[in-house]
Amino acid sequence: MERPAPEKRLAGDPVHTSWSIEETPDGIFCGLWQATPGKWKVAYSEWEYVLIHEGHSILTDAQGRETHLKAGDRFVIRPGFEGTWEVIETTLKDYVIKV
């Protein structure tokens, strides 16, 4: 279990849990990730594909555009994305990351 760094935390006390399924030498990581309610700053330098299994999160970009993510939603986060991740209801997602 982890928490966002204190300087990134904007609301609540979110706890993250990850279960790695596979990591490859060429920089692909996949697994499951769960987070409890809270809000924190994010900055991506990698590609990430997500599939939401349960919960409700809001990904907000630097221009203030919100993307609500709920069970069944799929989404790609591109390198260079900056904004916030807010967990409204505990969220469980599959992730595939390419660094």
N, CA and C atoms as a LAMMPS dump frame, in Angstrom:
ITEM: TIMESTEP
0
ITEM: NUMBER OF ATOMS
297
ITEM: BOX BOUNDS ff ff ff
-5.0000000000000000e+02 5.0000000000000000e+02
-5.0000000000000000e+02 5.0000000000000000e+02
-5.0000000000000000e+02 5.0000000000000000e+02
ITEM: ATOMS id mol type element x y z
1 1 1 N 0.848 -1.182 0
2 1 2 C 0 0 0
3 1 3 C 0.887 1.237 0
4 2 1 N 0.413 2.246 -0.72
5 2 2 C 1.137 3.514 -0.818
6 2 3 C 0.146 4.657 -0.725
7 3 1 N 0.689 5.843 -0.557
8 3 2 C -0.094 7.069 -0.602
9 3 3 C 0.632 8.035 -1.542
10 4 1 N -0.114 8.955 -2.168
11 4 2 C 0.578 9.978 -2.961
12 4 3 C 1.506 10.784 -2.046
13 5 1 N 2.583 11.283 -2.611
14 5 2 C 3.501 12.131 -1.837
15 5 3 C 2.721 13.313 -1.25
16 6 1 N 3.057 13.721 -0.029
17 6 2 C 2.313 14.808 0.62
18 6 3 C 2.189 16.073 -0.228
19 7 1 N 3.221 16.403 -0.994
20 7 2 C 3.178 17.627 -1.811
21 7 3 C 2.24 17.496 -3.009
22 8 1 N 1.832 16.273 -3.344
23 8 2 C 0.907 16.048 -4.453
24 8 3 C -0.539 15.902 -3.987
25 9 1 N -0.735 15.598 -2.718
26 9 2 C -2.071 15.346 -2.176
27 9 3 C -2.862 16.638 -2.077
28 10 1 N -4.081 16.628 -2.614
29 10 2 C -4.934 17.814 -2.602
30 10 3 C -6.149 17.655 -1.689
31 11 1 N -6.601 16.41 -1.504
32 11 2 C -7.771 16.173 -0.646
33 11 3 C -7.762 14.733 -0.161
34 12 1 N -8.274 14.521 1.034
35 12 2 C -8.401 13.184 1.59
36 12 3 C -7.065 12.555 1.924
37 13 1 N -7.109 11.261 2.146
38 13 2 C -5.918 10.475 2.463
39 13 3 C -5.973 9.183 1.654
40 14 1 N -5.863 9.303 0.312
41 14 2 C -6.012 8.125 -0.536
42 14 3 C -4.913 7.089 -0.307
43 15 1 N -5.32 5.829 -0.371
44 15 2 C -4.394 4.709 -0.255
45 15 3 C -4.44 3.941 -1.573
46 16 1 N -3.264 3.664 -2.138
47 16 2 C -3.144 2.926 -3.399
48 16 3 C -2.597 1.537 -3.105
49 17 1 N -3.177 0.55 -3.769
50 17 2 C -2.67 -0.814 -3.698
51 17 3 C -2.516 -1.307 -5.13
52 18 1 N -1.369 -1.917 -5.423
53 18 2 C -1.11 -2.432 -6.768
54 18 3 C -0.765 -3.914 -6.703
55 19 1 N -1.224 -4.639 -7.72
56 19 2 C -0.887 -6.043 -7.888
57 19 3 C -0.299 -6.185 -9.28
58 20 1 N 1.005 -6.364 -9.352
59 20 2 C 1.681 -6.492 -10.644
60 20 3 C 1.421 -7.871 -11.236
61 21 1 N 1.09 -7.896 -12.521
62 21 2 C 0.897 -9.157 -13.227
63 21 3 C 2.14 -9.49 -14.034
64 22 1 N 2.683 -8.463 -14.706
65 22 2 C 3.879 -8.702 -15.509
66 22 3 C 4.636 -7.407 -15.738
67 23 1 N 5.962 -7.534 -15.776
68 23 2 C 6.854 -6.439 -16.143
69 23 3 C 7.841 -7.011 -17.147
70 24 1 N 8.031 -6.3 -18.266
71 24 2 C 8.942 -6.808 -19.292
72 24 3 C 10.206 -5.956 -19.34
73 25 1 N 11.302 -6.515 -19.837
74 25 2 C 12.553 -5.763 -19.927
75 25 3 C 12.458 -4.522 -20.821
76 26 1 N 11.489 -4.524 -21.762
77 26 2 C 11.376 -3.374 -22.662
78 26 3 C 10.401 -2.311 -22.155
79 27 1 N 10.032 -2.37 -20.869
80 27 2 C 9.28 -1.27 -20.265
81 27 3 C 7.779 -1.347 -20.319
82 28 1 N 7.219 -2.551 -20.333
83 28 2 C 5.769 -2.701 -20.257
84 28 3 C 5.429 -3.262 -18.875
85 29 1 N 4.47 -2.628 -18.237
86 29 2 C 4.03 -3.033 -16.91
87 29 3 C 2.516 -3.201 -16.948
88 30 1 N 2.007 -4.279 -16.374
89 30 2 C 0.559 -4.445 -16.319
90 30 3 C 0.163 -5.074 -14.991
91 31 1 N -1.062 -4.776 -14.587
92 31 2 C -1.558 -5.308 -13.336
93 31 3 C -2.871 -4.666 -12.955
94 32 1 N -3.175 -4.737 -11.672
95 32 2 C -4.364 -4.13 -11.09
96 32 3 C -3.938 -3.055 -10.11
97 33 1 N -4.746 -2.018 -9.997
98 33 2 C -4.488 -0.893 -9.085
99 33 3 C -5.807 -0.507 -8.454
100 34 1 N -5.771 -0.255 -7.152
101 34 2 C -6.962 0.185 -6.435
102 34 3 C -6.6 1.398 -5.606
103 35 1 N -7.525 2.35 -5.532
104 35 2 C -7.306 3.544 -4.72
105 35 3 C -8.585 3.898 -3.978
106 36 1 N -8.408 4.395 -2.757
107 36 2 C -9.524 4.864 -1.941
108 36 3 C -9.711 6.359 -2.18
109 37 1 N -10.838 6.93 -1.757
110 37 2 C -11.147 8.33 -2.061
111 37 3 C -10.065 9.332 -1.644
112 38 1 N -9.913 10.339 -2.503
113 38 2 C -8.964 11.418 -2.317
114 38 3 C -8.632 12.04 -3.664
115 39 1 N -7.778 13.043 -3.64
116 39 2 C -7.413 13.755 -4.872
117 39 3 C -5.942 14.134 -4.796
118 40 1 N -5.227 13.971 -5.936
119 40 2 C -3.808 14.288 -5.979
120 40 3 C -3.411 14.715 -7.383
121 41 1 N -2.265 15.396 -7.454
122 41 2 C -1.709 15.847 -8.73
123 41 3 C -1.033 14.678 -9.422
124 42 1 N -1.147 14.637 -10.775
125 42 2 C -0.475 13.612 -11.574
126 42 3 C 0.248 14.26 -12.743
127 43 1 N 1.332 13.636 -13.157
128 43 2 C 2.081 14.04 -14.349
129 43 3 C 2.616 12.751 -14.973
130 44 1 N 2.229 12.482 -16.216
131 44 2 C 2.591 11.233 -16.884
132 44 3 C 3.71 11.456 -17.89
133 45 1 N 4.722 10.594 -17.842
134 45 2 C 5.773 10.588 -18.854
135 45 3 C 5.678 9.318 -19.703
136 46 1 N 4.671 8.499 -19.409
137 46 2 C 4.491 7.227 -20.083
138 46 3 C 3.073 7.117 -20.645
139 47 1 N 2.855 6.108 -21.487
140 47 2 C 1.517 5.756 -21.968
141 47 3 C 0.875 4.862 -20.918
142 48 1 N -0.422 5.051 -20.68
143 48 2 C -1.144 4.126 -19.816
144 48 3 C -2.544 3.883 -20.372
145 49 1 N -2.872 2.603 -20.506
146 49 2 C -4.228 2.19 -20.863
147 49 3 C -4.887 1.684 -19.588
148 50 1 N -6.114 2.124 -19.322
149 50 2 C -6.824 1.676 -18.13
150 50 3 C -8.203 1.131 -18.497
151 51 1 N -8.625 0.146 -17.731
152 51 2 C -9.977 -0.401 -17.792
153 51 3 C -10.499 -0.36 -16.358
154 52 1 N -11.557 0.383 -16.14
155 52 2 C -12.118 0.536 -14.803
156 52 3 C -13.052 -0.65 -14.525
157 53 1 N -12.797 -1.346 -13.418
158 53 2 C -13.642 -2.475 -13.008
159 53 3 C -14.744 -2.037 -12.051
160 54 1 N -14.405 -1.125 -11.15
161 54 2 C -15.408 -0.654 -10.19
162 54 3 C -14.993 0.703 -9.648
163 55 1 N -15.996 1.43 -9.138
164 55 2 C -15.731 2.731 -8.543
165 55 3 C -16.015 3.88 -9.492
166 56 1 N -15.577 5.053 -9.06
167 56 2 C -15.762 6.285 -9.834
168 56 3 C -14.58 7.196 -9.539
169 57 1 N -13.877 7.573 -10.586
170 57 2 C -12.767 8.519 -10.498
171 57 3 C -12.962 9.622 -11.522
172 58 1 N -12.338 10.76 -11.277
173 58 2 C -12.368 11.879 -12.221
174 58 3 C -10.926 12.261 -12.524
175 59 1 N -10.575 12.188 -13.797
176 59 2 C -9.268 12.62 -14.274
177 59 3 C -9.472 13.998 -14.89
178 60 1 N -8.77 15 -14.374
179 60 2 C -8.933 16.377 -14.84
180 60 3 C -7.609 16.867 -15.408
181 61 1 N -7.642 17.383 -16.643
182 61 2 C -6.398 17.857 -17.254
183 61 3 C -6.087 19.28 -16.795
184 62 1 N -4.944 19.796 -17.218
185 62 2 C -4.467 21.116 -16.786
186 62 3 C -5.385 22.248 -17.228
187 63 1 N -6.217 22.006 -18.262
188 63 2 C -7.164 23.02 -18.734
189 63 3 C -8.518 22.918 -18.022
190 64 1 N -8.64 21.952 -17.106
191 64 2 C -9.869 21.805 -16.346
192 64 3 C -10.903 20.871 -16.952
193 65 1 N -10.556 20.177 -18.047
194 65 2 C -11.495 19.224 -18.658
195 65 3 C -11.532 17.947 -17.835
196 66 1 N -12.734 17.545 -17.451
197 66 2 C -12.923 16.359 -16.621
198 66 3 C -13.304 15.143 -17.454
199 67 1 N -12.732 14.008 -17.091
200 67 2 C -13.131 12.731 -17.653
201 67 3 C -13.557 11.849 -16.49
202 68 1 N -14.851 11.517 -16.455
203 68 2 C -15.359 10.641 -15.404
204 68 3 C -15.117 9.208 -15.831
205 69 1 N -14.543 8.424 -14.949
206 69 2 C -14.212 7.032 -15.226
207 69 3 C -14.993 6.14 -14.272
208 70 1 N -15.829 5.258 -14.844
209 70 2 C -16.66 4.345 -14.053
210 70 3 C -16.532 2.937 -14.615
211 71 1 N -17.094 1.975 -13.902
212 71 2 C -16.998 0.569 -14.297
213 71 3 C -17.325 0.387 -15.779
214 72 1 N -16.429 -0.318 -16.477
215 72 2 C -16.594 -0.582 -17.904
216 72 3 C -15.896 0.42 -18.802
217 73 1 N -15.491 1.561 -18.261
218 73 2 C -14.818 2.58 -19.078
219 73 3 C -13.374 2.181 -19.358
220 74 1 N -12.936 2.528 -20.575
221 74 2 C -11.548 2.339 -20.999
222 74 3 C -11.004 3.704 -21.378
223 75 1 N -9.716 3.925 -21.109
224 75 2 C -9.155 5.254 -21.33
225 75 3 C -7.66 5.134 -21.558
226 76 1 N -7.107 6.004 -22.385
227 76 2 C -5.667 6.074 -22.602
228 76 3 C -5.16 7.412 -22.08
229 77 1 N -4.122 7.353 -21.258
230 77 2 C -3.444 8.565 -20.763
231 77 3 C -2.122 8.642 -21.517
232 78 1 N -1.88 9.79 -22.144
233 78 2 C -0.694 9.951 -22.989
234 78 3 C 0.445 10.632 -22.238
235 79 1 N 1.673 10.388 -22.688
236 79 2 C 2.81 11.089 -22.084
237 79 3 C 2.597 12.599 -22.177
238 80 1 N 2.957 13.296 -21.121
239 80 2 C 2.799 14.742 -21.077
240 80 3 C 1.527 15.19 -20.378
241 81 1 N 0.625 14.244 -20.081
242 81 2 C -0.607 14.615 -19.374
243 81 3 C -0.268 15.107 -17.975
244 82 1 N -0.833 16.258 -17.622
245 82 2 C -0.711 16.787 -16.263
246 82 3 C -2.081 17.21 -15.794
247 83 1 N -2.351 16.979 -14.543
248 83 2 C -3.641 17.344 -13.976
249 83 3 C -3.837 16.714 -12.625
250 84 1 N -5.07 16.236 -12.378
251 84 2 C -5.383 15.609 -11.098
252 84 3 C -6.135 14.313 -11.321
253 85 1 N -5.978 13.421 -10.364
254 85 2 C -6.762 12.191 -10.297
255 85 3 C -7.547 12.282 -9.002
256 86 1 N -8.872 12.166 -9.094
257 86 2 C -9.719 12.209 -7.912
258 86 3 C -10.553 10.94 -7.849
259 87 1 N -10.441 10.226 -6.75
260 87 2 C -11.241 9.029 -6.528
261 87 3 C -12.461 9.443 -5.711
262 88 1 N -13.635 9.302 -6.316
263 88 2 C -14.896 9.608 -5.653
264 88 3 C -15.37 8.394 -4.864
265 89 1 N -15.344 7.222 -5.53
266 89 2 C -15.65 5.931 -4.903
267 89 3 C -14.449 5.031 -5.149
268 90 1 N -14.061 4.251 -4.162
269 90 2 C -12.908 3.371 -4.31
270 90 3 C -12.918 2.758 -5.702
271 91 1 N -11.792 2.911 -6.397
272 91 2 C -11.68 2.528 -7.806
273 91 3 C -10.688 1.386 -7.972
274 92 1 N -11.08 0.403 -8.792
275 92 2 C -10.214 -0.708 -9.158
276 92 3 C -10.068 -0.685 -10.672
277 93 1 N -8.813 -0.715 -11.14
278 93 2 C -8.582 -0.673 -12.595
279 93 3 C -7.51 -1.674 -12.982
280 94 1 N -7.595 -2.138 -14.243
281 94 2 C -6.485 -2.801 -14.911
282 94 3 C -5.644 -1.693 -15.514
283 95 1 N -4.337 -1.905 -15.544
284 95 2 C -3.472 -0.939 -16.217
285 95 3 C -2.447 -1.657 -17.084
286 96 1 N -2.108 -1.013 -18.183
287 96 2 C -0.986 -1.403 -19.014
288 96 3 C -0.204 -0.134 -19.277
289 97 1 N 1.055 -0.126 -18.839
290 97 2 C 1.904 1.061 -18.96
291 97 3 C 3.079 0.74 -19.865
292 98 1 N 3.39 1.668 -20.751
293 98 2 C 4.576 1.572 -21.604
294 98 3 C 5.444 2.788 -21.327
295 99 1 N 6.636 2.547 -20.779
296 99 2 C 7.554 3.653 -20.476
297 99 3 C 8.528 3.862 -21.604
